[in-house]
């Protein structure tokens, strides 16, 4: 289906994509200021960074559902779609583990 005005739509979509950078930019610039809450800001930035791969996985899930694929390829797409979220989750837990090293959590 052709959109009558593809350029304005593409610009809106691009701005939404750039909007996804706002948490990174705000938290990074806030970390330069008051050092008292730097750890909290770093944890918030890490938490947001672990959410982004879930959206990437959702794209693969959507491709598996909408494309005319062989059953084996469709299954592979569904399996692959959860990999980004699992990798991000393991990264988050490694961070928790490293912060607990040498002390009780």
ABEGO torsion letter per residue (X at the ends): XBBABAAAAAAAAAAAAAAAAAAAAAAAAAAABBAAAAAAAAAAAAAAAAAAAAAAAAAAAAAAAABBBBAAAAAAAAAAAAAAAAAAAAAAAAAAAAAABGBBX
